Amino acid sequence: MDSAARTLVVFHAHPDDEALLTAGTMARAAAEGHRVVLVVATDGALGLTDETEFGAAGDALAATRSRELAASARVLGVARTVELGHADSGSGPEVWPDPPGGRRFVRVPVDEAASALADVLVEEGADVLTTYDPSGGYGHRDHVRVHEVGA
């Protein structure tokens, strides 16, 4: 890296949001010599999937999405990926009960989640943090929470 290189931290709600929303930005930043760090808030276990195609649901889906996240990060030139490990809050009308030993991201206090994100920002000496707009882009409760935590 040259002296003008910066550290970009990209904060997303779910594994696959990086591919859908900021892949081009991350790949370009990495290609230009900047350090790119990807932080993902949830495990993605409640994501939409065609179970007949993927055969995955719940913990199995979360494991698949984590593997796909790692592969995506490699292709995009991401230097470090941090999975905060909160449970996916889902997108239905009601938030499901918390899974054993975990909490849905929307139930994690903003200060607690922000502290975990701040730890990454400090460790990395971040110059830039990306997050979502106040509506989370399209209103998904985990995306809105990413905005709240990132702000």
Phi and psi in radians as a Rosetta constraint file:
Dihedral C 1 N 2 CA 2 C 2 CIRCULARHARMONIC -1.549 0.35
Dihedral N 2 CA 2 C 2 N 3 CIRCULARHARMONIC 3.086 0.35
Dihedral C 2 N 3 CA 3 C 3 CIRCULARHARMONIC -1.140 0.35
Dihedral N 3 CA 3 C 3 N 4 CIRCULARHARMONIC -0.319 0.35
Dihedral C 3 N 4 CA 4 C 4 CIRCULARHARMONIC -1.547 0.35
Dihedral N 4 CA 4 C 4 N 5 CIRCULARHARMONIC -0.055 0.35
Dihedral C 4 N 5 CA 5 C 5 CIRCULARHARMONIC -1.167 0.35
Dihedral N 5 CA 5 C 5 N 6 CIRCULARHARMONIC 2.534 0.35
Dihedral C 5 N 6 CA 6 C 6 CIRCULARHARMONIC -2.188 0.35
Dihedral N 6 CA 6 C 6 N 7 CIRCULARHARMONIC 2.972 0.35
Dihedral C 6 N 7 CA 7 C 7 CIRCULARHARMONIC -1.968 0.35
Dihedral N 7 CA 7 C 7 N 8 CIRCULARHARMONIC 2.127 0.35
Dihedral C 7 N 8 CA 8 C 8 CIRCULARHARMONIC -1.854 0.35
Dihedral N 8 CA 8 C 8 N 9 CIRCULARHARMONIC 2.159 0.35
Dihedral C 8 N 9 CA 9 C 9 CIRCULARHARMONIC -1.895 0.35
Dihedral N 9 CA 9 C 9 N 10 CIRCULARHARMONIC 2.159 0.35
Dihedral C 9 N 10 CA 10 C 10 CIRCULARHARMONIC -1.924 0.35
Dihedral N 10 CA 10 C 10 N 11 CIRCULARHARMONIC 2.115 0.35
Dihedral C 10 N 11 CA 11 C 11 CIRCULARHARMONIC -1.898 0.35
Dihedral N 11 CA 11 C 11 N 12 CIRCULARHARMONIC 2.110 0.35
Dihedral C 11 N 12 CA 12 C 12 CIRCULARHARMONIC -2.206 0.35
Dihedral N 12 CA 12 C 12 N 13 CIRCULARHARMONIC 2.847 0.35
Dihedral C 12 N 13 CA 13 C 13 CIRCULARHARMONIC -1.431 0.35
Dihedral N 13 CA 13 C 13 N 14 CIRCULARHARMONIC -0.775 0.35
Dihedral C 13 N 14 CA 14 C 14 CIRCULARHARMONIC -2.322 0.35
Dihedral N 14 CA 14 C 14 N 15 CIRCULARHARMONIC 2.683 0.35
Dihedral C 14 N 15 CA 15 C 15 CIRCULARHARMONIC -1.082 0.35
Dihedral N 15 CA 15 C 15 N 16 CIRCULARHARMONIC 2.259 0.35
Dihedral C 15 N 16 CA 16 C 16 CIRCULARHARMONIC 1.889 0.35
Dihedral N 16 CA 16 C 16 N 17 CIRCULARHARMONIC -0.339 0.35
Dihedral C 16 N 17 CA 17 C 17 CIRCULARHARMONIC -1.078 0.35
Dihedral N 17 CA 17 C 17 N 18 CIRCULARHARMONIC -0.587 0.35
Dihedral C 17 N 18 CA 18 C 18 CIRCULARHARMONIC -1.064 0.35
Dihedral N 18 CA 18 C 18 N 19 CIRCULARHARMONIC -0.721 0.35
Dihedral C 18 N 19 CA 19 C 19 CIRCULARHARMONIC -1.245 0.35
Dihedral N 19 CA 19 C 19 N 20 CIRCULARHARMONIC -0.657 0.35
Dihedral C 19 N 20 CA 20 C 20 CIRCULARHARMONIC -1.346 0.35
Dihedral N 20 CA 20 C 20 N 21 CIRCULARHARMONIC -0.555 0.35
Dihedral C 20 N 21 CA 21 C 21 CIRCULARHARMONIC -2.027 0.35
Dihedral N 21 CA 21 C 21 N 22 CIRCULARHARMONIC -0.654 0.35
Dihedral C 21 N 22 CA 22 C 22 CIRCULARHARMONIC -2.310 0.35
Dihedral N 22 CA 22 C 22 N 23 CIRCULARHARMONIC 0.293 0.35
Dihedral C 22 N 23 CA 23 C 23 CIRCULARHARMONIC -0.990 0.35
Dihedral N 23 CA 23 C 23 N 24 CIRCULARHARMONIC -0.798 0.35
Dihedral C 23 N 24 CA 24 C 24 CIRCULARHARMONIC -1.100 0.35
Dihedral N 24 CA 24 C 24 N 25 CIRCULARHARMONIC -0.750 0.35
Dihedral C 24 N 25 CA 25 C 25 CIRCULARHARMONIC -1.104 0.35
Dihedral N 25 CA 25 C 25 N 26 CIRCULARHARMONIC -0.793 0.35
Dihedral C 25 N 26 CA 26 C 26 CIRCULARHARMONIC -1.150 0.35
Dihedral N 26 CA 26 C 26 N 27 CIRCULARHARMONIC -0.779 0.35
Dihedral C 26 N 27 CA 27 C 27 CIRCULARHARMONIC -1.095 0.35
Dihedral N 27 CA 27 C 27 N 28 CIRCULARHARMONIC -0.731 0.35
Dihedral C 27 N 28 CA 28 C 28 CIRCULARHARMONIC -1.157 0.35
Dihedral N 28 CA 28 C 28 N 29 CIRCULARHARMONIC -0.791 0.35
Dihedral C 28 N 29 CA 29 C 29 CIRCULARHARMONIC -1.045 0.35
Dihedral N 29 CA 29 C 29 N 30 CIRCULARHARMONIC -0.786 0.35
Dihedral C 29 N 30 CA 30 C 30 CIRCULARHARMONIC -1.116 0.35
Dihedral N 30 CA 30 C 30 N 31 CIRCULARHARMONIC -0.744 0.35
Dihedral C 30 N 31 CA 31 C 31 CIRCULARHARMONIC -1.116 0.35
Dihedral N 31 CA 31 C 31 N 32 CIRCULARHARMONIC -0.506 0.35
Dihedral C 31 N 32 CA 32 C 32 CIRCULARHARMONIC -1.503 0.35
Dihedral N 32 CA 32 C 32 N 33 CIRCULARHARMONIC 0.082 0.35
Dihedral C 32 N 33 CA 33 C 33 CIRCULARHARMONIC 1.644 0.35
Dihedral N 33 CA 33 C 33 N 34 CIRCULARHARMONIC 0.134 0.35
Dihedral C 33 N 34 CA 34 C 34 CIRCULARHARMONIC -1.493 0.35
Dihedral N 34 CA 34 C 34 N 35 CIRCULARHARMONIC 2.648 0.35
Dihedral C 34 N 35 CA 35 C 35 CIRCULARHARMONIC -1.445 0.35
Dihedral N 35 CA 35 C 35 N 36 CIRCULARHARMONIC 2.246 0.35
Dihedral C 35 N 36 CA 36 C 36 CIRCULARHARMONIC -2.038 0.35
Dihedral N 36 CA 36 C 36 N 37 CIRCULARHARMONIC 2.207 0.35
Dihedral C 36 N 37 CA 37 C 37 CIRCULARHARMONIC -2.110 0.35
Dihedral N 37 CA 37 C 37 N 38 CIRCULARHARMONIC 2.265 0.35
Dihedral C 37 N 38 CA 38 C 38 CIRCULARHARMONIC -1.917 0.35
Dihedral N 38 CA 38 C 38 N 39 CIRCULARHARMONIC 2.176 0.35
Dihedral C 38 N 39 CA 39 C 39 CIRCULARHARMONIC -2.026 0.35
Dihedral N 39 CA 39 C 39 N 40 CIRCULARHARMONIC 2.228 0.35
Dihedral C 39 N 40 CA 40 C 40 CIRCULARHARMONIC -2.110 0.35
Dihedral N 40 CA 40 C 40 N 41 CIRCULARHARMONIC 2.224 0.35
Dihedral C 40 N 41 CA 41 C 41 CIRCULARHARMONIC -1.306 0.35
Dihedral N 41 CA 41 C 41 N 42 CIRCULARHARMONIC -0.736 0.35
Dihedral C 41 N 42 CA 42 C 42 CIRCULARHARMONIC -2.049 0.35
Dihedral N 42 CA 42 C 42 N 43 CIRCULARHARMONIC 2.947 0.35
Dihedral C 42 N 43 CA 43 C 43 CIRCULARHARMONIC -1.454 0.35
Dihedral N 43 CA 43 C 43 N 44 CIRCULARHARMONIC -0.212 0.35
Dihedral C 43 N 44 CA 44 C 44 CIRCULARHARMONIC 1.268 0.35
Dihedral N 44 CA 44 C 44 N 45 CIRCULARHARMONIC 0.270 0.35
Dihedral C 44 N 45 CA 45 C 45 CIRCULARHARMONIC -1.142 0.35
Dihedral N 45 CA 45 C 45 N 46 CIRCULARHARMONIC -0.348 0.35
Dihedral C 45 N 46 CA 46 C 46 CIRCULARHARMONIC -1.831 0.35
Dihedral N 46 CA 46 C 46 N 47 CIRCULARHARMONIC 0.297 0.35
Dihedral C 46 N 47 CA 47 C 47 CIRCULARHARMONIC -1.137 0.35
Dihedral N 47 CA 47 C 47 N 48 CIRCULARHARMONIC 2.775 0.35
Dihedral C 47 N 48 CA 48 C 48 CIRCULARHARMONIC -1.336 0.35
Dihedral N 48 CA 48 C 48 N 49 CIRCULARHARMONIC 2.381 0.35
Dihedral C 48 N 49 CA 49 C 49 CIRCULARHARMONIC -2.697 0.35
Dihedral N 49 CA 49 C 49 N 50 CIRCULARHARMONIC 2.677 0.35
Dihedral C 49 N 50 CA 50 C 50 CIRCULARHARMONIC -1.585 0.35
Dihedral N 50 CA 50 C 50 N 51 CIRCULARHARMONIC 1.746 0.35
Dihedral C 50 N 51 CA 51 C 51 CIRCULARHARMONIC -1.053 0.35
Dihedral N 51 CA 51 C 51 N 52 CIRCULARHARMONIC -0.455 0.35
Dihedral C 51 N 52 CA 52 C 52 CIRCULARHARMONIC -1.226 0.35
Dihedral N 52 CA 52 C 52 N 53 CIRCULARHARMONIC -0.504 0.35
Dihedral C 52 N 53 CA 53 C 53 CIRCULARHARMONIC -1.473 0.35
Dihedral N 53 CA 53 C 53 N 54 CIRCULARHARMONIC -0.802 0.35
Dihedral C 53 N 54 CA 54 C 54 CIRCULARHARMONIC -1.741 0.35
Dihedral N 54 CA 54 C 54 N 55 CIRCULARHARMONIC -0.389 0.35
Dihedral C 54 N 55 CA 55 C 55 CIRCULARHARMONIC 1.086 0.35
Dihedral N 55 CA 55 C 55 N 56 CIRCULARHARMONIC 0.489 0.35
Dihedral C 55 N 56 CA 56 C 56 CIRCULARHARMONIC -2.242 0.35
Dihedral N 56 CA 56 C 56 N 57 CIRCULARHARMONIC 2.461 0.35
Dihedral C 56 N 57 CA 57 C 57 CIRCULARHARMONIC -2.678 0.35
Dihedral N 57 CA 57 C 57 N 58 CIRCULARHARMONIC 2.673 0.35
Dihedral C 57 N 58 CA 58 C 58 CIRCULARHARMONIC 1.008 0.35
Dihedral N 58 CA 58 C 58 N 59 CIRCULARHARMONIC -2.218 0.35
Dihedral C 58 N 59 CA 59 C 59 CIRCULARHARMONIC -1.039 0.35
Dihedral N 59 CA 59 C 59 N 60 CIRCULARHARMONIC -0.656 0.35
Dihedral C 59 N 60 CA 60 C 60 CIRCULARHARMONIC -1.130 0.35
Dihedral N 60 CA 60 C 60 N 61 CIRCULARHARMONIC -0.724 0.35
Dihedral C 60 N 61 CA 61 C 61 CIRCULARHARMONIC -1.133 0.35
Dihedral N 61 CA 61 C 61 N 62 CIRCULARHARMONIC -0.737 0.35
Dihedral C 61 N 62 CA 62 C 62 CIRCULARHARMONIC -1.036 0.35
Dihedral N 62 CA 62 C 62 N 63 CIRCULARHARMONIC -0.738 0.35
Dihedral C 62 N 63 CA 63 C 63 CIRCULARHARMONIC -1.141 0.35
Dihedral N 63 CA 63 C 63 N 64 CIRCULARHARMONIC -0.730 0.35
Dihedral C 63 N 64 CA 64 C 64 CIRCULARHARMONIC -1.092 0.35
Dihedral N 64 CA 64 C 64 N 65 CIRCULARHARMONIC -0.788 0.35
Dihedral C 64 N 65 CA 65 C 65 CIRCULARHARMONIC -1.162 0.35
Dihedral N 65 CA 65 C 65 N 66 CIRCULARHARMONIC -0.581 0.35
Dihedral C 65 N 66 CA 66 C 66 CIRCULARHARMONIC -1.147 0.35
Dihedral N 66 CA 66 C 66 N 67 CIRCULARHARMONIC -0.749 0.35
Dihedral C 66 N 67 CA 67 C 67 CIRCULARHARMONIC -1.103 0.35
Dihedral N 67 CA 67 C 67 N 68 CIRCULARHARMONIC -0.740 0.35
Dihedral C 67 N 68 CA 68 C 68 CIRCULARHARMONIC -1.146 0.35
Dihedral N 68 CA 68 C 68 N 69 CIRCULARHARMONIC -0.637 0.35
Dihedral C 68 N 69 CA 69 C 69 CIRCULARHARMONIC -1.060 0.35
Dihedral N 69 CA 69 C 69 N 70 CIRCULARHARMONIC -0.804 0.35
Dihedral C 69 N 70 CA 70 C 70 CIRCULARHARMONIC -1.077 0.35
Dihedral N 70 CA 70 C 70 N 71 CIRCULARHARMONIC -0.728 0.35
Dihedral C 70 N 71 CA 71 C 71 CIRCULARHARMONIC -1.154 0.35
Dihedral N 71 CA 71 C 71 N 72 CIRCULARHARMONIC -0.749 0.35
Dihedral C 71 N 72 CA 72 C 72 CIRCULARHARMONIC -1.053 0.35
Dihedral N 72 CA 72 C 72 N 73 CIRCULARHARMONIC -0.805 0.35
Dihedral C 72 N 73 CA 73 C 73 CIRCULARHARMONIC -1.055 0.35
Dihedral N 73 CA 73 C 73 N 74 CIRCULARHARMONIC -0.725 0.35
Dihedral C 73 N 74 CA 74 C 74 CIRCULARHARMONIC -1.051 0.35
Dihedral N 74 CA 74 C 74 N 75 CIRCULARHARMONIC -0.826 0.35
Dihedral C 74 N 75 CA 75 C 75 CIRCULARHARMONIC -1.098 0.35
Dihedral N 75 CA 75 C 75 N 76 CIRCULARHARMONIC -0.645 0.35
Dihedral C 75 N 76 CA 76 C 76 CIRCULARHARMONIC -1.425 0.35
Dihedral N 76 CA 76 C 76 N 77 CIRCULARHARMONIC -0.141 0.35
Dihedral C 76 N 77 CA 77 C 77 CIRCULARHARMONIC 1.468 0.35
Dihedral N 77 CA 77 C 77 N 78 CIRCULARHARMONIC 0.346 0.35
Dihedral C 77 N 78 CA 78 C 78 CIRCULARHARMONIC -1.196 0.35
Dihedral N 78 CA 78 C 78 N 79 CIRCULARHARMONIC 2.268 0.35
Dihedral C 78 N 79 CA 79 C 79 CIRCULARHARMONIC -1.380 0.35
Dihedral N 79 CA 79 C 79 N 80 CIRCULARHARMONIC -0.547 0.35
Dihedral C 79 N 80 CA 80 C 80 CIRCULARHARMONIC -2.631 0.35
Dihedral N 80 CA 80 C 80 N 81 CIRCULARHARMONIC 2.400 0.35
Dihedral C 80 N 81 CA 81 C 81 CIRCULARHARMONIC -2.074 0.35
Dihedral N 81 CA 81 C 81 N 82 CIRCULARHARMONIC 2.295 0.35
Dihedral C 81 N 82 CA 82 C 82 CIRCULARHARMONIC -2.088 0.35
Dihedral N 82 CA 82 C 82 N 83 CIRCULARHARMONIC 2.115 0.35
Dihedral C 82 N 83 CA 83 C 83 CIRCULARHARMONIC -1.808 0.35
Dihedral N 83 CA 83 C 83 N 84 CIRCULARHARMONIC 1.962 0.35
Dihedral C 83 N 84 CA 84 C 84 CIRCULARHARMONIC -1.209 0.35
Dihedral N 84 CA 84 C 84 N 85 CIRCULARHARMONIC -0.400 0.35
Dihedral C 84 N 85 CA 85 C 85 CIRCULARHARMONIC 1.455 0.35
Dihedral N 85 CA 85 C 85 N 86 CIRCULARHARMONIC 0.211 0.35
Dihedral C 85 N 86 CA 86 C 86 CIRCULARHARMONIC -1.248 0.35
Dihedral N 86 CA 86 C 86 N 87 CIRCULARHARMONIC 2.666 0.35
Dihedral C 86 N 87 CA 87 C 87 CIRCULARHARMONIC -1.286 0.35
Dihedral N 87 CA 87 C 87 N 88 CIRCULARHARMONIC 2.421 0.35
Dihedral C 87 N 88 CA 88 C 88 CIRCULARHARMONIC -1.020 0.35
Dihedral N 88 CA 88 C 88 N 89 CIRCULARHARMONIC 2.369 0.35
Dihedral C 88 N 89 CA 89 C 89 CIRCULARHARMONIC -1.550 0.35
Dihedral N 89 CA 89 C 89 N 90 CIRCULARHARMONIC -0.127 0.35
Dihedral C 89 N 90 CA 90 C 90 CIRCULARHARMONIC 1.275 0.35
Dihedral N 90 CA 90 C 90 N 91 CIRCULARHARMONIC 3.064 0.35
Dihedral C 90 N 91 CA 91 C 91 CIRCULARHARMONIC -2.198 0.35
Dihedral N 91 CA 91 C 91 N 92 CIRCULARHARMONIC 0.129 0.35
Dihedral C 91 N 92 CA 92 C 92 CIRCULARHARMONIC -1.299 0.35
Dihedral N 92 CA 92 C 92 N 93 CIRCULARHARMONIC -3.094 0.35
Dihedral C 92 N 93 CA 93 C 93 CIRCULARHARMONIC -1.162 0.35
Dihedral N 93 CA 93 C 93 N 94 CIRCULARHARMONIC -0.448 0.35
Dihedral C 93 N 94 CA 94 C 94 CIRCULARHARMONIC -2.203 0.35
Dihedral N 94 CA 94 C 94 N 95 CIRCULARHARMONIC 2.631 0.35
Dihedral C 94 N 95 CA 95 C 95 CIRCULARHARMONIC -1.438 0.35
Dihedral N 95 CA 95 C 95 N 96 CIRCULARHARMONIC 2.258 0.35
Dihedral C 95 N 96 CA 96 C 96 CIRCULARHARMONIC -1.134 0.35
Dihedral N 96 CA 96 C 96 N 97 CIRCULARHARMONIC 2.797 0.35
Dihedral C 96 N 97 CA 97 C 97 CIRCULARHARMONIC -1.043 0.35
Dihedral N 97 CA 97 C 97 N 98 CIRCULARHARMONIC 2.705 0.35
Dihedral C 97 N 98 CA 98 C 98 CIRCULARHARMONIC -1.130 0.35
Dihedral N 98 CA 98 C 98 N 99 CIRCULARHARMONIC 2.510 0.35
Dihedral C 98 N 99 CA 99 C 99 CIRCULARHARMONIC -1.291 0.35
Dihedral N 99 CA 99 C 99 N 100 CIRCULARHARMONIC 2.822 0.35
Dihedral C 99 N 100 CA 100 C 100 CIRCULARHARMONIC -0.977 0.35
Dihedral N 100 CA 100 C 100 N 101 CIRCULARHARMONIC 2.231 0.35
Dihedral C 100 N 101 CA 101 C 101 CIRCULARHARMONIC 1.301 0.35
Dihedral N 101 CA 101 C 101 N 102 CIRCULARHARMONIC 0.182 0.35
Dihedral C 101 N 102 CA 102 C 102 CIRCULARHARMONIC -2.496 0.35
Dihedral N 102 CA 102 C 102 N 103 CIRCULARHARMONIC 3.096 0.35
Dihedral C 102 N 103 CA 103 C 103 CIRCULARHARMONIC -2.379 0.35
Dihedral N 103 CA 103 C 103 N 104 CIRCULARHARMONIC 2.462 0.35
Dihedral C 103 N 104 CA 104 C 104 CIRCULARHARMONIC -1.090 0.35
Dihedral N 104 CA 104 C 104 N 105 CIRCULARHARMONIC 2.463 0.35
Dihedral C 104 N 105 CA 105 C 105 CIRCULARHARMONIC -0.954 0.35
Dihedral N 105 CA 105 C 105 N 106 CIRCULARHARMONIC -0.675 0.35
Dihedral C 105 N 106 CA 106 C 106 CIRCULARHARMONIC -1.179 0.35
Dihedral N 106 CA 106 C 106 N 107 CIRCULARHARMONIC -0.258 0.35
Dihedral C 106 N 107 CA 107 C 107 CIRCULARHARMONIC -1.684 0.35
Dihedral N 107 CA 107 C 107 N 108 CIRCULARHARMONIC -0.103 0.35
Dihedral C 107 N 108 CA 108 C 108 CIRCULARHARMONIC -1.379 0.35
Dihedral N 108 CA 108 C 108 N 109 CIRCULARHARMONIC 2.209 0.35
Dihedral C 108 N 109 CA 109 C 109 CIRCULARHARMONIC -0.975 0.35
Dihedral N 109 CA 109 C 109 N 110 CIRCULARHARMONIC 2.426 0.35
Dihedral C 109 N 110 CA 110 C 110 CIRCULARHARMONIC -0.945 0.35
Dihedral N 110 CA 110 C 110 N 111 CIRCULARHARMONIC -0.783 0.35
Dihedral C 110 N 111 CA 111 C 111 CIRCULARHARMONIC -1.057 0.35
Dihedral N 111 CA 111 C 111 N 112 CIRCULARHARMONIC -0.674 0.35
Dihedral C 111 N 112 CA 112 C 112 CIRCULARHARMONIC -1.157 0.35
Dihedral N 112 CA 112 C 112 N 113 CIRCULARHARMONIC -0.823 0.35
Dihedral C 112 N 113 CA 113 C 113 CIRCULARHARMONIC -1.157 0.35
Dihedral N 113 CA 113 C 113 N 114 CIRCULARHARMONIC -0.678 0.35
Dihedral C 113 N 114 CA 114 C 114 CIRCULARHARMONIC -1.141 0.35
Dihedral N 114 CA 114 C 114 N 115 CIRCULARHARMONIC -0.598 0.35
Dihedral C 114 N 115 CA 115 C 115 CIRCULARHARMONIC -1.109 0.35
Dihedral N 115 CA 115 C 115 N 116 CIRCULARHARMONIC -0.737 0.35
Dihedral C 115 N 116 CA 116 C 116 CIRCULARHARMONIC -1.126 0.35
Dihedral N 116 CA 116 C 116 N 117 CIRCULARHARMONIC -0.722 0.35
Dihedral C 116 N 117 CA 117 C 117 CIRCULARHARMONIC -1.148 0.35
Dihedral N 117 CA 117 C 117 N 118 CIRCULARHARMONIC -0.753 0.35
Dihedral C 117 N 118 CA 118 C 118 CIRCULARHARMONIC -1.044 0.35
Dihedral N 118 CA 118 C 118 N 119 CIRCULARHARMONIC -0.640 0.35
Dihedral C 118 N 119 CA 119 C 119 CIRCULARHARMONIC -1.022 0.35
Dihedral N 119 CA 119 C 119 N 120 CIRCULARHARMONIC -0.747 0.35
Dihedral C 119 N 120 CA 120 C 120 CIRCULARHARMONIC -1.157 0.35
Dihedral N 120 CA 120 C 120 N 121 CIRCULARHARMONIC -0.754 0.35
Dihedral C 120 N 121 CA 121 C 121 CIRCULARHARMONIC -1.050 0.35
Dihedral N 121 CA 121 C 121 N 122 CIRCULARHARMONIC -0.736 0.35
Dihedral C 121 N 122 CA 122 C 122 CIRCULARHARMONIC -1.211 0.35
Dihedral N 122 CA 122 C 122 N 123 CIRCULARHARMONIC -0.821 0.35
Dihedral C 122 N 123 CA 123 C 123 CIRCULARHARMONIC -0.967 0.35
Dihedral N 123 CA 123 C 123 N 124 CIRCULARHARMONIC -0.680 0.35
Dihedral C 123 N 124 CA 124 C 124 CIRCULARHARMONIC -1.551 0.35
Dihedral N 124 CA 124 C 124 N 125 CIRCULARHARMONIC -0.196 0.35
Dihedral C 124 N 125 CA 125 C 125 CIRCULARHARMONIC 1.041 0.35
Dihedral N 125 CA 125 C 125 N 126 CIRCULARHARMONIC 0.786 0.35
Dihedral C 125 N 126 CA 126 C 126 CIRCULARHARMONIC -1.027 0.35
Dihedral N 126 CA 126 C 126 N 127 CIRCULARHARMONIC 2.413 0.35
Dihedral C 126 N 127 CA 127 C 127 CIRCULARHARMONIC -1.714 0.35
Dihedral N 127 CA 127 C 127 N 128 CIRCULARHARMONIC -0.538 0.35
Dihedral C 127 N 128 CA 128 C 128 CIRCULARHARMONIC -2.440 0.35
Dihedral N 128 CA 128 C 128 N 129 CIRCULARHARMONIC 2.427 0.35
Dihedral C 128 N 129 CA 129 C 129 CIRCULARHARMONIC -2.165 0.35
Dihedral N 129 CA 129 C 129 N 130 CIRCULARHARMONIC 2.240 0.35
Dihedral C 129 N 130 CA 130 C 130 CIRCULARHARMONIC -1.824 0.35
Dihedral N 130 CA 130 C 130 N 131 CIRCULARHARMONIC 2.573 0.35
Dihedral C 130 N 131 CA 131 C 131 CIRCULARHARMONIC -2.625 0.35
Dihedral N 131 CA 131 C 131 N 132 CIRCULARHARMONIC -2.954 0.35
Dihedral C 131 N 132 CA 132 C 132 CIRCULARHARMONIC -1.713 0.35
Dihedral N 132 CA 132 C 132 N 133 CIRCULARHARMONIC 2.918 0.35
Dihedral C 132 N 133 CA 133 C 133 CIRCULARHARMONIC -1.287 0.35
Dihedral N 133 CA 133 C 133 N 134 CIRCULARHARMONIC 3.011 0.35
Dihedral C 133 N 134 CA 134 C 134 CIRCULARHARMONIC -0.982 0.35
Dihedral N 134 CA 134 C 134 N 135 CIRCULARHARMONIC -0.444 0.35
Dihedral C 134 N 135 CA 135 C 135 CIRCULARHARMONIC -1.562 0.35
Dihedral N 135 CA 135 C 135 N 136 CIRCULARHARMONIC 0.038 0.35
Dihedral C 135 N 136 CA 136 C 136 CIRCULARHARMONIC 1.223 0.35
Dihedral N 136 CA 136 C 136 N 137 CIRCULARHARMONIC 0.349 0.35
Dihedral C 136 N 137 CA 137 C 137 CIRCULARHARMONIC 1.520 0.35
Dihedral N 137 CA 137 C 137 N 138 CIRCULARHARMONIC -0.889 0.35
Dihedral C 137 N 138 CA 138 C 138 CIRCULARHARMONIC -2.527 0.35
Dihedral N 138 CA 138 C 138 N 139 CIRCULARHARMONIC 0.228 0.35
Dihedral C 138 N 139 CA 139 C 139 CIRCULARHARMONIC 1.660 0.35
Dihedral N 139 CA 139 C 139 N 140 CIRCULARHARMONIC -0.068 0.35
Dihedral C 139 N 140 CA 140 C 140 CIRCULARHARMONIC -1.029 0.35
Dihedral N 140 CA 140 C 140 N 141 CIRCULARHARMONIC 2.337 0.35
Dihedral C 140 N 141 CA 141 C 141 CIRCULARHARMONIC -1.019 0.35
Dihedral N 141 CA 141 C 141 N 142 CIRCULARHARMONIC -0.631 0.35
Dihedral C 141 N 142 CA 142 C 142 CIRCULARHARMONIC -1.244 0.35
Dihedral N 142 CA 142 C 142 N 143 CIRCULARHARMONIC -0.579 0.35
Dihedral C 142 N 143 CA 143 C 143 CIRCULARHARMONIC -1.213 0.35
Dihedral N 143 CA 143 C 143 N 144 CIRCULARHARMONIC -0.706 0.35
Dihedral C 143 N 144 CA 144 C 144 CIRCULARHARMONIC -1.061 0.35
Dihedral N 144 CA 144 C 144 N 145 CIRCULARHARMONIC -0.739 0.35
Dihedral C 144 N 145 CA 145 C 145 CIRCULARHARMONIC -1.136 0.35
Dihedral N 145 CA 145 C 145 N 146 CIRCULARHARMONIC -0.645 0.35
Dihedral C 145 N 146 CA 146 C 146 CIRCULARHARMONIC -1.028 0.35
Dihedral N 146 CA 146 C 146 N 147 CIRCULARHARMONIC -0.755 0.35
Dihedral C 146 N 147 CA 147 C 147 CIRCULARHARMONIC -1.048 0.35
Dihedral N 147 CA 147 C 147 N 148 CIRCULARHARMONIC -0.830 0.35
Dihedral C 147 N 148 CA 148 C 148 CIRCULARHARMONIC -1.067 0.35
Dihedral N 148 CA 148 C 148 N 149 CIRCULARHARMONIC -0.758 0.35
Dihedral C 148 N 149 CA 149 C 149 CIRCULARHARMONIC -1.199 0.35
Dihedral N 149 CA 149 C 149 N 150 CIRCULARHARMONIC -0.766 0.35
Dihedral C 149 N 150 CA 150 C 150 CIRCULARHARMONIC -1.155 0.35
Dihedral N 150 CA 150 C 150 N 151 CIRCULARHARMONIC -0.605 0.35
